[in-house]
Amino acid sequence: MRVFWEKGYAATSTDELLSAMNIGRQSLYNAFGDKRRIYLEALERYQSMTVSRHIDNLNGPASPLAGLKALLLGMIPEKNGGDPQGCMGVHAICEFGDEDRELAAVHGRTAPALGRHLLARIQEGQDAGELDMQMDAREAMSFVQIAMQGMQVANRAGVKSKELRSMANFVIDRLRAR
């Protein structure tokens, strides 16, 4: 997973995968079939792990606004955190577009859960008076999701953590009740 996350599908060689997994070529083919199958399984695992972490960050604080902030700030890498830059799922979309049915299926199994939790938290924030009642909750959900994707691409492009935190705070400020 880590090799694909760092390099993407096309730039990852079979030899790099063999080295990372510490297995022989025949074991790789016996266990997974081919590089693409390994990639799809790695992406599925990554998506499940990160969506679960995003939901935990979103639902952790009692305040819906604080939960949204925790979600966005939780995407920003810590200094020397050791993880590759950006989101493997967003990288897959950038690398393959929306034409690949198998990749779309992986995304389709994980993304809706985050969307449901995000929508519920936004509606809860509106009910509590923390979030702007004038905005459509579904549009706000889409706004947050697109901001998340943009932050991940910016992270991959080398935007510093300080600037990413500023972006996250800008998003939160736009949602806040006035």
Backbone torsions as a table, in degrees:
resi	resn	phi	psi	omega
1	MET	NA	-45.1	-175.5
2	ARG	-62.3	-40.6	-179.3
3	VAL	-64.1	-46.3	177.8
4	PHE	-63.7	-39.3	-179.8
5	TRP	-61.4	-43.7	-178.3
6	GLU	-71.9	-40.7	-168.3
7	LYS	-110.7	-19.7	-172.8
8	GLY	87.5	172.8	-176.3
9	TYR	-69.6	-54.1	-172.7
10	ALA	-63.7	-36.7	-175.7
11	ALA	-83.6	-5.1	179.7
12	THR	-91.8	126.2	178.8
13	SER	-92.3	158.2	176.2
14	THR	-61.3	-38.3	178.9
15	ASP	-61.5	-38.6	177.3
16	GLU	-64.8	-38.7	177.5
17	LEU	-65.8	-43.6	179.1
18	LEU	-60.0	-43.3	179.1
19	SER	-64.8	-45.2	-178.7
20	ALA	-64.5	-36.2	-178.0
21	MET	-91.9	-8.1	179.2
22	ASN	55.2	48.2	178.3
23	ILE	-134.4	166.4	177.2
24	GLY	-86.2	164.6	-177.4
25	ARG	-57.8	-44.9	-178.0
26	GLN	-66.2	-36.3	177.3
27	SER	-63.3	-38.7	177.9
28	LEU	-61.5	-48.3	-178.0
29	TYR	-68.7	-35.5	177.6
30	ASN	-66.8	-40.2	-176.1
31	ALA	-79.6	-38.3	-171.2
32	PHE	-118.5	-23.6	-176.8
33	GLY	96.3	-60.0	-179.7
34	ASP	-160.7	175.3	-177.8
35	LYS	-58.7	-40.3	-178.2
36	ARG	-63.3	-42.1	180.0
37	ARG	-63.4	-41.1	177.0
38	ILE	-61.0	-44.5	-179.1
39	TYR	-60.0	-47.5	-179.6
40	LEU	-61.9	-41.3	178.2
41	GLU	-67.3	-39.9	177.9
42	ALA	-64.5	-42.0	179.6
43	LEU	-65.1	-42.2	178.0
44	GLU	-59.9	-45.5	179.6
45	ARG	-63.1	-46.7	179.4
46	TYR	-58.2	-49.5	-178.2
47	GLN	-59.2	-45.1	180.0
48	SER	-60.9	-45.1	-179.2
49	MET	-64.3	-46.7	-174.7
50	THR	-74.0	-37.9	177.8
51	VAL	-63.1	-41.3	177.3
52	SER	-60.5	-44.2	178.8
53	ARG	-64.9	-41.4	178.4
54	HIS	-61.0	-43.3	179.9
55	ILE	-64.8	-41.5	176.7
56	ASP	-60.2	-44.8	178.8
57	ASN	-64.0	-41.5	-178.9
58	LEU	-64.8	-42.2	-174.3
59	ASN	-94.5	-6.0	-177.0
60	GLY	-63.3	-56.3	-178.7
61	PRO	-70.6	150.1	177.7
62	ALA	-65.7	-37.3	-178.8
63	SER	-80.2	128.6	176.5
64	PRO	-59.0	-40.2	178.9
65	LEU	-63.2	-42.7	177.3
66	ALA	-65.0	-34.1	177.0
67	GLY	-65.6	-42.9	177.1
68	LEU	-62.9	-40.7	178.5
69	LYS	-65.8	-42.3	178.3
70	ALA	-62.2	-38.0	176.9
71	LEU	-59.4	-52.7	-176.8
72	LEU	-67.9	-43.8	179.7
73	LEU	-68.8	-28.6	178.9
74	GLY	-67.9	-15.2	178.1
75	MET	-84.1	-14.5	-174.6
76	ILE	-85.9	126.2	-177.1
77	PRO	-67.9	144.3	173.6
78	GLU	-75.6	155.3	175.3
79	LYS	-59.6	134.1	178.8
80	ASN	54.9	32.9	-179.3
81	GLY	-71.3	-18.9	175.7
82	GLY	89.1	-15.0	178.9
83	ASP	-82.9	149.4	174.3
84	PRO	-60.8	162.6	-178.4
85	GLN	-77.8	140.0	173.9
86	GLY	77.2	-174.2	-174.6
87	CYS	-102.8	129.5	179.3
88	MET	-60.4	-37.2	179.0
89	GLY	-65.3	-43.6	177.2
90	VAL	-66.2	-39.0	177.7
91	HIS	-60.1	-40.7	179.9
92	ALA	-61.9	-42.1	178.5
93	ILE	-64.1	-42.1	179.0
94	CYS	-65.8	-36.3	-177.7
95	GLU	-76.9	-38.9	-172.8
96	PHE	-110.1	-14.7	-175.6
97	GLY	72.6	-154.8	-177.1
98	ASP	-108.4	13.3	-176.3
99	GLU	-84.9	-18.7	-174.3
100	ASP	-86.5	110.5	-175.8
101	ARG	-64.1	-38.0	-179.3
102	GLU	-67.1	-40.9	177.5
103	LEU	-67.7	-39.6	177.0
104	ALA	-61.6	-36.6	179.1
105	ALA	-66.1	-40.3	176.9
106	VAL	-60.8	-48.1	179.5
107	HIS	-61.8	-40.6	-178.1
108	GLY	-67.1	-21.5	178.1
109	ARG	-84.2	-20.0	-174.9
110	THR	-113.8	-40.1	-174.2
111	ALA	-61.3	-39.3	-178.5
112	PRO	-59.4	-33.6	179.5
113	ALA	-62.7	-45.1	178.1
114	LEU	-63.5	-42.5	178.7
115	GLY	-59.0	-43.0	179.2
116	ARG	-63.0	-44.7	179.7
117	HIS	-66.4	-39.1	179.0
118	LEU	-64.6	-46.1	178.3
119	LEU	-60.9	-45.2	179.8
120	ALA	-61.5	-40.7	-178.3
121	ARG	-69.2	-37.5	177.9
122	ILE	-65.5	-45.0	178.3
123	GLN	-63.1	-39.5	176.6
124	GLU	-61.8	-40.7	178.7
125	GLY	-66.2	-35.8	176.4
126	GLN	-68.2	-43.6	179.1
127	ASP	-61.9	-34.2	-179.3
128	ALA	-83.0	-5.8	179.9
129	GLY	81.7	8.3	179.3
130	GLU	-83.7	-30.8	-177.3
131	LEU	-112.3	149.6	-177.0
132	ASP	-55.3	119.3	179.5
133	MET	-71.6	-20.5	-176.7
134	GLN	-76.8	-19.0	-178.2
135	MET	-86.1	148.9	175.2
136	ASP	-74.9	127.2	-174.8
137	ALA	-61.1	-38.3	179.6
138	ARG	-68.5	-38.7	176.5
139	GLU	-66.5	-38.5	177.3
140	ALA	-63.8	-40.4	177.4
141	MET	-60.0	-46.6	178.9
142	SER	-63.0	-40.1	177.9
143	PHE	-59.2	-46.2	-180.0
144	VAL	-65.2	-43.6	-179.6
145	GLN	-63.4	-41.3	178.6
146	ILE	-68.7	-37.2	175.8
147	ALA	-62.7	-40.4	178.0
148	MET	-60.7	-45.6	-180.0
149	GLN	-63.8	-42.8	178.5
150	GLY	-62.3	-40.3	177.9
151	MET	-64.4	-37.0	179.5
152	GLN	-67.7	-41.3	177.3
153	VAL	-65.6	-42.5	178.2
154	ALA	-61.4	-41.2	177.5
155	ASN	-59.4	-47.0	179.4
156	ARG	-61.1	-32.8	-179.5
157	ALA	-80.3	-1.2	175.1
158	GLY	97.3	9.5	176.6
159	VAL	-62.6	133.7	-175.3
160	LYS	-70.3	154.9	-178.7
161	SER	-56.1	-38.5	-180.0
162	LYS	-59.5	-42.7	179.8
163	GLU	-70.3	-36.8	177.5
164	LEU	-65.1	-39.2	176.1
165	ARG	-63.0	-38.5	177.9
166	SER	-63.1	-41.1	176.8
167	MET	-62.0	-44.4	179.9
168	ALA	-61.0	-44.4	179.6
169	ASN	-65.7	-34.0	176.5
170	PHE	-62.7	-45.2	178.5
171	VAL	-59.9	-48.1	-179.3
172	ILE	-60.4	-42.1	-180.0
173	ASP	-62.9	-34.9	179.4
174	ARG	-67.9	-28.8	-177.4
175	LEU	-85.5	-24.0	-174.0
176	ARG	-59.4	140.8	175.4
177	ALA	-64.4	142.6	-178.0
178	ARG	-104.5	NA	NA
